[in-house]
Amino acid sequence: MIIQKSYKFYAAHRNEELQDKCSNLHGHRYGIVCHFQVERDGAISTLFGDFDHFLEPHFKENYDHAMLIHQHDPLYETLQGHMKRTGENLRLKVFPNPTSVENLAFMLFSEIREFGLDLVQLDVQETDTSIIQYTLNDWRADQERFEAGAPHHATVDSP
Ligand SMILES: Nc1nc2c(c(=O)[nH]1)N=C([C@H](O)[C@H](O)COP(=O)(O)OP(=O)(O)OP(=O)(O)O)CN2
């Protein structure tokens, strides 16, 4: 049986590797749908609140009203300098790779499974018309890619 749980957060980012509008700072209302494999024991499988217990604070503290930033984006160094000069503590979610929705899905999938939740699919909606469906197989393939040292850089297949 699958339980679907939906969450959202608002975050800023840019994709500095794309030579288009996406290299400008901008934000999204990210819609997250988690698909959990559950087993029922009698009338109930896993309580809906058991997922929220882990995930609501996780999204609120790490992603909501944060800036998703690639550690090799020159802007990251600028923001670090700003915080050092002003003492301001900006909420930055640092990525080892560009903050594409694909890489966000990998990051979230890894973090959610770290809580011991049996996540089998993650849908990430970045805009009104674009959603990616990221499966357990996608995650395992990405783990091998990244462990094999595949470039984390965006590969934009020409249309
Ligand atoms: N495969 C991907 N394509 C794009 C990504 C991504 O992460 N993966 N990201 C972007 C940008 O973040 C951009 O902000 C969204 O681009 P846009 O082309 O505007 O997206 P939509 O067409 O879905 O937006 P609508 O407002 O619904 O028209 C670009 N591409």
The ligand as an SDF file (V2000), in Angstrom:
LIG
                    3D

 30 31  0  0  0  0  0  0  0  0999 V2000
   14.6020   19.8580  -16.5370 N   0  0  0  0  0  0  0  0  0  0  0  0
   14.5870   21.0700  -15.9500 C   0  0  0  0  0  0  0  0  0  0  0  0
   14.2470   22.1680  -16.6630 N   0  0  0  0  0  0  0  0  0  0  0  0
   14.2120   23.3740  -16.0320 C   0  0  0  0  0  0  0  0  0  0  0  0
   14.5250   23.5110  -14.6790 C   0  0  0  0  0  0  0  0  0  0  0  0
   14.9010   22.3300  -13.9470 C   0  0  0  0  0  0  0  0  0  0  0  0
   15.2460   22.3890  -12.7630 O   0  0  0  0  0  0  0  0  0  0  0  0
   14.9060   21.1580  -14.6330 N   0  0  0  0  0  0  0  0  0  0  0  0
   14.4620   24.7210  -14.0660 N   0  0  0  0  0  0  0  0  0  0  0  0
   14.1110   25.8230  -14.7250 C   0  0  0  0  0  0  0  0  0  0  0  0
   14.0230   27.1370  -13.9800 C   0  0  0  0  0  0  0  0  0  0  0  0
   14.0760   26.9000  -12.6020 O   0  0  0  0  0  0  0  0  0  0  0  0
   12.8410   28.0820  -14.2140 C   0  0  0  0  0  0  0  0  0  0  0  0
   12.5650   28.8870  -13.1390 O   0  0  0  0  0  0  0  0  0  0  0  0
   11.5750   27.4660  -14.6290 C   0  0  0  0  0  0  0  0  0  0  0  0
   11.6270   27.6290  -15.9950 O   0  0  0  0  0  0  0  0  0  0  0  0
   10.3680   27.7990  -16.9110 P   0  0  0  0  0  0  0  0  0  0  0  0
   10.8470   27.4550  -18.2830 O   0  0  0  0  0  0  0  0  0  0  0  0
    9.7120   29.1200  -16.6780 O   0  0  0  0  0  0  0  0  0  0  0  0
    9.3880   26.6660  -16.3900 O   0  0  0  0  0  0  0  0  0  0  0  0
    7.9050   26.4460  -16.8130 P   0  0  0  0  0  0  0  0  0  0  0  0
    7.7840   26.5440  -18.3120 O   0  0  0  0  0  0  0  0  0  0  0  0
    7.4790   25.1850  -16.1630 O   0  0  0  0  0  0  0  0  0  0  0  0
    7.1710   27.6870  -16.1420 O   0  0  0  0  0  0  0  0  0  0  0  0
    5.6470   28.1130  -16.3430 P   0  0  0  0  0  0  0  0  0  0  0  0
    5.5090   29.3370  -15.5000 O   0  0  0  0  0  0  0  0  0  0  0  0
    4.7660   27.0230  -15.8760 O   0  0  0  0  0  0  0  0  0  0  0  0
    5.4980   28.3850  -17.8250 O   0  0  0  0  0  0  0  0  0  0  0  0
   13.8980   25.7930  -16.1780 C   0  0  0  0  0  0  0  0  0  0  0  0
   13.8690   24.4630  -16.7450 N   0  0  0  0  0  0  0  0  0  0  0  0
  1  2  1  0
  2  3  2  0
  2  8  1  0
  3  4  1  0
  4  5  2  0
  4 30  1  0
  5  6  1  0
  5  9  1  0
  6  7  2  0
  6  8  1  0
  9 10  2  0
 10 11  1  0
 10 29  1  0
 11 12  1  0
 11 13  1  0
 13 14  1  0
 13 15  1  0
 15 16  1  0
 16 17  1  0
 17 18  2  0
 17 19  1  0
 17 20  1  0
 20 21  1  0
 21 22  2  0
 21 23  1  0
 21 24  1  0
 24 25  1  0
 25 26  2  0
 25 27  1  0
 25 28  1  0
 29 30  1  0
M  END
$$$$
